[in-house]
Amino acid sequence: MKERVRKTRRAWNEIGHAHFLIYSCHQRLSLLTRRRTRRWVIEAMERVRRKQDVALWVYVIMPEHVHILLHPC
């Protein structure tokens, strides 16, 4: 099996700025291909949005990962 190399990057956490998040499925498996599974992800993001009081500006659900752009309210 080919070894995966993680990219290194710098991150900033500026108060009041938007945040771009990416998260992947376990072992980058394509677990988000079904409509029902994507709906669960969207519902979970909505619960977090309300609980954490953030504005969910945009999201993209790919088969094995999710991109999110959010902003603190």
Secondary structure as the mmCIF struct_conf table of DSSP 4:
data_model
#
loop_
_struct_conf.conf_type_id
_struct_conf.id
_struct_conf.beg_label_comp_id
_struct_conf.beg_label_asym_id
_struct_conf.beg_label_seq_id
_struct_conf.end_label_comp_id
_struct_conf.end_label_asym_id
_struct_conf.end_label_seq_id
HELX_LH_PP_P HELX_LH_PP_P1 LYS A 2 ARG A 4
HELX_LH_PP_P HELX_LH_PP_P2 ARG A 6 THR A 8
TURN_TY1_P TURN_TY1_P1 ILE A 15 GLY A 16
BEND BEND1 HIS A 17 HIS A 17
STRN STRN1 HIS A 19 SER A 24
HELX_RH_3T_P HELX_RH_3T_P1 HIS A 26 ARG A 28
BEND BEND2 ARG A 34 ARG A 34
HELX_RH_AL_P HELX_RH_AL_P1 ARG A 35 GLN A 52
TURN_TY1_P TURN_TY1_P2 ASP A 53 ASP A 53
STRN STRN2 VAL A 54 ILE A 61
BEND BEND3 PRO A 63 GLU A 64
STRN STRN3 HIS A 65 PRO A 72
#
